[in-house]
């Protein structure tokens, strides 16, 4: 395991842990509170973050092999998020926290397994207008930042610092 991969994995774990700590502290009312801008309940968003780690890592592995990411667009992501929200509208805190724990640990392990050469490989990414992005950038922009992004939005919606 390289130092860069270890540092990426640690940052991913910190974000997931921070989101888990907030989720664990939520009341039932907070768990169901709508979070702008799309109005998904906070608990559904926590489950969403947990549920997409495997996909984010699968896509990062494509880049690690020098293969492009194709067919992933904003519209596809929006549809996936809407479908997830409908399918998991009644997710429990225990279910979401377990999935977050398990999938973030698996994602961190997958990141740790990447070599510096794999982290440096770049290929076009359809979600980013086919810009040739490195595997490391993709991990940072997706699997790593995702929990921080939603942590900030949920915290703001709940009026927590």
Helices and strands as residue ranges (DSSP letters): H 3-25, H 28-32, E 34-35, E 40-41, H 42-64, H 74-87, H 93-112, H 116-120, E 122-125, G 126-128, E 131-134, H 135-139, I 140-144, H 145-158
